[in-house]
Amino acid sequence: MYTLAELYAPNRHDVTPPRSVRKAIFSLCLWQPARQRAHSQRHLVRGPRRPFCTKSADAGQEIDVDGLTFGCVNARSVGNKAAVLSRSIVDEHLDILVITETWHENSESSALKRVTPPGFQCIDAARPIPPGVLVDTVDFLNHGGLAFIYRSTVNFQKRSLDCHITTFEYLYGYASSGNSRFVLLGLYRPGSQALTALFFDELSAAFEQLATYRCPVVVCGDFNIHVDQGDDVHAVRLAQLLQSFGCTQHVAESTHTAGHTLDLVITRADTDICNLHVGGLISDHALVRFMLRVDKSVSVAPPVGRRAWRRLSRDSFAACGFSEVKTVP
């Protein structure tokens, strides 16, 4: 037994652990940096509802329903967050995780493999590397990129948009689960690039193609648009574009350390989204978790052949290289 004084003894503020010790503690989720603690302890003030946000985003109440559980986060490099992302998939019971800003180079990235837990698969879209760039140097980082980490019971077909896209990166797939079908589009618009009319033109062209599907369509990712600011001209234009396609933006909380809502979840008005929740910070962005009401495939155990002991032929068994049969009482 420890006394109260002994338990409080390690709680010292005059000693700073080495950086390697802090990184190990962070990776095991035993302690969070100050900015992550501030985000997880934030007190949300419920103000007026934001335009084009559903009631489920404001309700804050979990609804017990069946469906696929999605996660969406801007990782700002999966290389140094592989353990945290993989743990989040398991702890949050995610069926699909959409990751933006993966910073990976190709589909053979070891970081993506470390993010993918057993029983999951991965499809990705790395940012194209310009010719002549020295990728073998220590300082090289291939920013951008997206990946879907999805449960093996979900079947994904990676597809491409028919229109030419230059203002944002995307990963797009047609998926099936059980008897249901849906389309998932992950989107990342670099915040370092100026937001122009061309972005909305290309986004409109993408939505025109998605409108041809009769199944549910989910668009999520980091738009880098401050939709939390009602007087922001870009937020207003995005809201008008979504309204013209009969779509709804569901996220109504801050998803970034600066307090803005940058990571969005967009569906058609008739698509059933529920249990949307903004969790803790993974990078400078928080994990957005939500559920899509579709059929969920159940994992089927592989068939195993068995026979009764009384049908065992000792001669055939010995012929296979086993000298004796031991019976366990």
ZINORDA-V97829 format. One record per residue. N is the residue number from 1. OMEGA is omega in whole degrees, -180 to 180 (NA if undefined). D_LAST is the distance of its C-alpha to the last C-alpha in Angstrom with 1 decimal. Layout:
# ZINORDA-V97829
{{N/OMEGA/D_LAST} {N/OMEGA/D_LAST}}
This chain:
# ZINORDA-V97829
{{1/176/43.4} {2/175/46.4} {3/-180/49.8} {4/180/51.7} {5/179/54.1} {6/178/51.3} {7/-179/49.9} {8/-176/53.4} {9/180/54.2} {10/-178/52.8} {11/-177/54.9} {12/-179/57.9} {13/180/60.4} {14/-180/62.2} {15/178/59.5} {16/178/58.7} {17/176/55.4} {18/-177/55.8} {19/-180/55.7} {20/178/52.5} {21/180/50.8} {22/-180/52.2} {23/178/51.0} {24/179/47.5} {25/180/47.6} {26/-176/49.1} {27/179/46.6} {28/178/43.7} {29/177/45.6} {30/-178/45.9} {31/-180/49.6} {32/173/52.2} {33/-174/55.7} {34/-177/58.6} {35/177/59.5} {36/176/56.0} {37/-180/55.9} {38/-180/59.3} {39/-177/58.1} {40/-180/55.0} {41/-176/57.0} {42/176/59.9} {43/-177/61.5} {44/177/62.4} {45/-178/65.7} {46/178/65.8} {47/177/69.2} {48/179/70.7} {49/179/68.4} {50/-178/68.8} {51/174/70.1} {52/173/67.7} {53/-177/64.6} {54/178/62.4} {55/-179/61.7} {56/179/58.0} {57/-179/58.9} {58/-172/60.9} {59/180/58.7} {60/-179/55.9} {61/179/53.5} {62/177/50.1} {63/-177/49.8} {64/-179/46.3} {65/175/46.5} {66/179/44.5} {67/179/45.7} {68/180/45.6} {69/-178/46.0} {70/169/48.5} {71/179/49.6} {72/-178/52.8} {73/169/54.0} {74/-173/56.5} {75/-173/54.4} {76/178/57.4} {77/174/55.1} {78/-176/51.4} {79/-179/51.3} {80/179/51.3} {81/-176/49.5} {82/-178/46.5} {83/-179/44.0} {84/-179/45.8} {85/179/46.2} {86/178/42.6} {87/180/41.5} {88/178/44.0} {89/-178/42.6} {90/-176/39.2} {91/-179/40.5} {92/179/43.1} {93/-178/40.7} {94/171/43.3} {95/179/43.0} {96/174/46.2} {97/176/48.0} {98/-178/51.6} {99/172/52.7} {100/-175/56.4} {101/178/57.9} {102/-179/54.9} {103/178/57.1} {104/-173/55.1} {105/-178/56.6} {106/-176/54.6} {107/179/51.5} {108/-178/49.7} {109/178/50.2} {110/179/47.3} {111/177/48.1} {112/179/47.4} {113/179/44.1} {114/178/43.2} {115/-173/44.3} {116/-180/42.1} {117/174/38.6} {118/-178/35.6} {119/180/35.9} {120/176/39.7} {121/-175/42.6} {122/165/46.1} {123/-171/49.6} {124/173/52.6} {125/179/56.3} {126/176/57.6} {127/180/61.3} {128/180/63.2} {129/-180/64.1} {130/179/67.8} {131/178/68.7} {132/180/69.6} {133/180/67.5} {134/-176/65.8} {135/-177/62.2} {136/180/60.9} {137/-178/62.8} {138/-174/61.1} {139/-176/63.4} {140/174/62.7} {141/178/61.2} {142/-175/60.9} {143/-179/61.5} {144/179/60.8} {145/178/58.1} {146/177/55.6} {147/170/51.9} {148/171/49.6} {149/-171/46.0} {150/-180/44.2} {151/-175/40.8} {152/178/39.6} {153/176/39.6} {154/179/43.4} {155/-178/45.3} {156/171/48.5} {157/-180/51.4} {158/-179/53.7} {159/179/57.4} {160/175/60.9} {161/-179/63.8} {162/-178/66.8} {163/179/69.2} {164/-176/70.0} {165/179/68.7} {166/-172/70.2} {167/176/70.1} {168/176/66.3} {169/-177/63.0} {170/171/60.5} {171/-166/57.1} {172/-179/56.9} {173/176/54.2} {174/-171/53.5} {175/175/50.0} {176/177/47.8} {177/-174/44.9} {178/178/43.6} {179/-175/46.7} {180/175/49.0} {181/175/51.3} {182/179/53.1} {183/179/55.2} {184/176/54.8} {185/173/57.6} {186/-173/57.2} {187/174/60.6} {188/174/61.9} {189/-178/65.6} {190/179/66.5} {191/180/68.3} {192/-180/70.4} {193/179/72.2} {194/180/75.0} {195/-175/74.3} {196/178/76.8} {197/-180/77.6} {198/179/75.9} {199/-178/72.5} {200/176/73.1} {201/-180/74.4} {202/177/71.3} {203/177/69.0} {204/178/70.9} {205/177/70.5} {206/180/66.7} {207/177/66.6} {208/178/68.7} {209/180/66.1} {210/-179/63.2} {211/-179/65.3} {212/-180/64.8} {213/177/61.1} {214/179/60.3} {215/177/56.9} {216/178/56.4} {217/179/57.8} {218/176/56.8} {219/-180/59.0} {220/180/57.9} {221/-177/58.7} {222/-179/61.2} {223/-176/64.7} {224/174/66.5} {225/-177/68.8} {226/-178/69.4} {227/178/68.8} {228/180/68.7} {229/-176/72.5} {230/-179/74.3} {231/178/77.5} {232/-175/76.0} {233/-180/77.7} {234/177/74.7} {235/178/72.4} {236/-179/75.0} {237/177/75.2} {238/179/71.4} {239/179/71.3} {240/179/74.1} {241/-180/72.3} {242/179/69.1} {243/-180/71.1} {244/178/72.8} {245/-180/69.5} {246/-177/68.2} {247/-179/65.5} {248/174/64.3} {249/-167/63.4} {250/-173/60.7} {251/-177/60.4} {252/178/62.6} {253/177/61.5} {254/179/62.2} {255/-176/59.9} {256/-178/61.6} {257/179/62.4} {258/177/66.1} {259/-178/65.5} {260/176/66.1} {261/-176/64.1} {262/-177/63.7} {263/-170/60.3} {264/173/60.7} {265/-173/58.7} {266/175/60.9} {267/170/60.2} {268/-175/62.3} {269/-178/63.2} {270/178/61.0} {271/-173/57.9} {272/176/55.4} {273/179/54.7} {274/176/53.2} {275/178/51.6} {276/-176/53.7} {277/174/53.3} {278/-175/54.7} {279/-178/52.2} {280/-179/52.5} {281/171/54.3} {282/173/52.5} {283/168/55.8} {284/175/59.2} {285/179/57.9} {286/177/55.4} {287/176/52.5} {288/-177/53.5} {289/178/50.7} {290/-178/51.1} {291/174/49.5} {292/-177/50.6} {293/174/49.9} {294/177/48.5} {295/-180/45.4} {296/179/42.4} {297/178/40.0} {298/179/36.3} {299/-180/34.0} {300/180/32.0} {301/179/28.5} {302/-179/28.5} {303/179/27.0} {304/178/23.5} {305/180/22.7} {306/174/19.3} {307/180/18.2} {308/180/15.7} {309/-176/13.2} {310/178/15.2} {311/-179/18.2} {312/176/17.1} {313/-180/19.5} {314/-180/18.3} {315/179/22.0} {316/179/22.8} {317/179/19.9} {318/-180/21.2} {319/179/24.7} {320/176/24.0} {321/178/23.4} {322/-173/19.7} {323/-177/19.4} {324/179/15.8} {325/178/12.7} {326/179/9.4} {327/179/6.2} {328/-177/3.8} {329/NA/0.0}}
